[in-house]
């Protein structure tokens, strides 16, 4: 039972950190509004798919992890 509690606390901490990062990234100009991001706005419907932003974040995270993982 102790392992479940520890796992839930770690998952909560990870969610908290991700929430803080998302909050601060929303204030960075240009993130989320790159050319290639799909935005469809209709009368009662909005669809947003940040494909270019996702690719950029993926590249940055991949380079970051590669840099710290190499030995």
C-alpha positions as CSV (number, residue, x, y, z in Angstrom):
1,X,0.0,0.0,0.0
2,X,3.0,2.3,0.7
3,X,4.1,2.0,-3.0
4,X,0.7,3.2,-4.3
5,X,0.8,6.3,-2.1
6,X,4.4,7.1,-3.2
7,X,3.4,6.6,-6.8
8,X,0.4,8.9,-6.5
9,X,2.5,11.6,-4.8
10,X,5.1,11.4,-7.6
11,X,2.4,11.6,-10.3
12,X,0.9,14.6,-8.5
13,X,4.2,16.4,-8.4
14,X,4.8,15.7,-12.1
15,X,1.4,17.1,-13.0
16,X,2.1,20.2,-10.9
17,X,5.4,20.8,-12.6
18,X,3.8,20.3,-16.1
19,X,1.0,22.7,-15.1
20,X,3.5,25.4,-14.1
21,X,5.4,24.9,-17.3
22,X,2.2,25.2,-19.4
23,X,1.2,28.3,-17.6
24,X,4.5,30.1,-18.2
25,X,4.7,28.8,-21.9
26,X,1.3,30.4,-22.6
27,X,2.8,33.8,-21.9
28,X,5.8,33.4,-24.2
29,X,5.1,35.2,-27.5
30,X,5.0,33.0,-30.6
31,X,4.5,29.7,-28.8
32,X,1.2,28.2,-29.9
33,X,0.9,30.5,-32.8
34,X,3.5,29.3,-35.2
35,X,2.9,28.9,-38.9
36,X,1.7,25.3,-39.4
37,X,-0.6,25.3,-36.4
38,X,-4.1,24.5,-37.4
39,X,-6.9,26.8,-36.2
40,X,-10.5,26.4,-37.4
41,X,-13.1,28.8,-36.0
42,X,-16.7,28.5,-36.8
43,X,-19.8,30.0,-35.2
44,X,-20.1,27.7,-32.2
45,X,-16.9,25.6,-32.7
46,X,-13.2,26.1,-32.4
47,X,-10.6,23.5,-33.3
48,X,-6.9,24.1,-32.6
49,X,-4.2,21.6,-33.3
50,X,-0.7,23.0,-32.6
51,X,1.3,20.7,-34.9
52,X,4.2,23.0,-35.6
53,X,4.5,23.9,-31.9
54,X,4.4,20.2,-31.0
55,X,7.2,19.4,-33.4
56,X,9.3,22.3,-32.1
57,X,8.8,21.2,-28.4
58,X,9.6,17.6,-29.4
59,X,12.9,18.7,-31.1
60,X,13.9,20.8,-28.1
61,X,13.1,18.0,-25.6
62,X,14.9,15.4,-27.7
63,X,18.0,17.5,-27.9
64,X,17.9,18.3,-24.2
65,X,17.5,14.6,-23.3
66,X,20.2,13.5,-25.8
67,X,22.6,16.0,-24.4
68,X,22.1,14.9,-20.8
69,X,21.9,11.2,-21.6
70,X,25.1,10.8,-23.6
71,X,28.1,9.4,-21.8
